[in-house]
Amino acid sequence: MDAEQPLHVEYYTAEGMKGLPFSTAVRVGQMLYLSGQIGIDGSGKVVPGGIAAETRQAMENIRATLEQYGSSLDHVIKATIMMADMSEWAEMNKVYVTYFPNHLPARSALGANGLALGARVEIECIAVLG
């Protein structure tokens, strides 16, 4: 009887994230685990416009990361949303759901006492490779 093979693990770090104390994504077998994304643009600054704009940018960052490492929003199975102010949940949710027209991943949402760079929202997700 053959011993079960250990899962292959790969750690990915995007070019602009090198030197930070985390990986952009980690692949374990056919699963892709993304680090949290905030609504930063190409300049590395949080986009203006409040929770809706930040959610949109965070989701676009997630889309790009998923596609870069072999998955897509259609393959997201779990999301965790951290918010600086839970009273903004409805406004964030209006934007978030537009990114999942075919299915809604399992999700958790929680209030956080401060997010990186003064962000209003941070979103992390788990996806299956496409």
N, C-alpha and C positions, 0 to 999 in steps of 0.2 A: 504494500500500500504506500503510495507516494505521500509525503508530508505536504500539507497545504502550503502553497506559496505565499509569502508575505505580500501585502499590498505595496505597490510602488508609490512613492511619495515624491512629488516635485514641488519646489518652492519657486514662485515667480515674483520678480520685483520689476516694476515698470521703470523705465529710464529716469523719469523725473522724481522717483521715489527712493532712489538709492541713497543710502546713508540714514534712512529712517529706521526705527527699531521694530519693523514688522514687514512681512511679505505682502505684496499686493493681492496675491491669491495663492492658494495651496491646492494642488491636485492630489487626491488620494483615490487610486483606482479610477472609476468613472465619475467621481464627485469632484466638484470645484467649489471651494470655500473662499469667498471674497472678504477682504477686510472692509471695514466700514468706509463708506464714501460720504463726503460732505459736498455741498454745492459750490465747489471751487471751479474756476475757469482755467484757461491755459496759463494765466499769469500767476496762478497759485493763490488768488484772492477769492473770498466768498462773494458770490454774485449779489448785486443789490436787488431789492424788490421783495424781501421778506420770505416767509415760509414757502409760498407757492413757487417762487423763482428758485429758491434753494432746492426744493424737492425735485423740480424739473431738471436742474443741473446735476444733482446727485444721481438721478435715474439715468441721465445721459452718460454720466461717468461710469455707472454700473454697466449699461449697455455696451459701451466701448471696451471695458475690461473683460466682460463675458465673451465678446466676439474675438478679442485678441487672444484669448486662451482656449478657444474651441467650443464655446457654448453660446447661449442667447437668452433673452428674456423669456422666450417660450419654454425654456428648460429650467427656470427657477422653481424650486420646490418649497423654499422657506425664506422668509425675510424677517429681519429684526429692525425696528425703527426706534431710534432714540431721539427724543425731542426736548428742547430747552424749556418749552411751555406747552403742556398738554392741552391747554385751551385752544391751541392752533390745530388740533387733530383733524377737525372737519375740513379745514382749508388744505392741509397737507394731503388728506385722503382723496380729495377731488382730483388732484394731480396724479397721485400714486396709481390709482385704479386705471387711468388711461394707458398705462404701460403694460397692462395685462388684459387685453381684450379677449383672449382665448381661454384663460384660466386664472384663478386667484390662488397664489401660493399660500401655504400656511404662514401665519404672521403673528408676531408679538410686537407690541408697542409699549414704550415706557418713557417716563419723564426722567431727565438727567439734569444734574446740577452742574451745568457747564459743559460745552462741547468744544473741540479744537477750533481755534481761530474765531471764536465767538459765533459759531454756526448755530442755526435754529434747529437743524435736523441732521442726523447721520443715519445711513441705511446700510446694512450689511445683508448678504444673502448667500444661500447655498444653491447650487445648480448641478444638474446632471450634464455631462458632456454631450454635445449634439451628434 
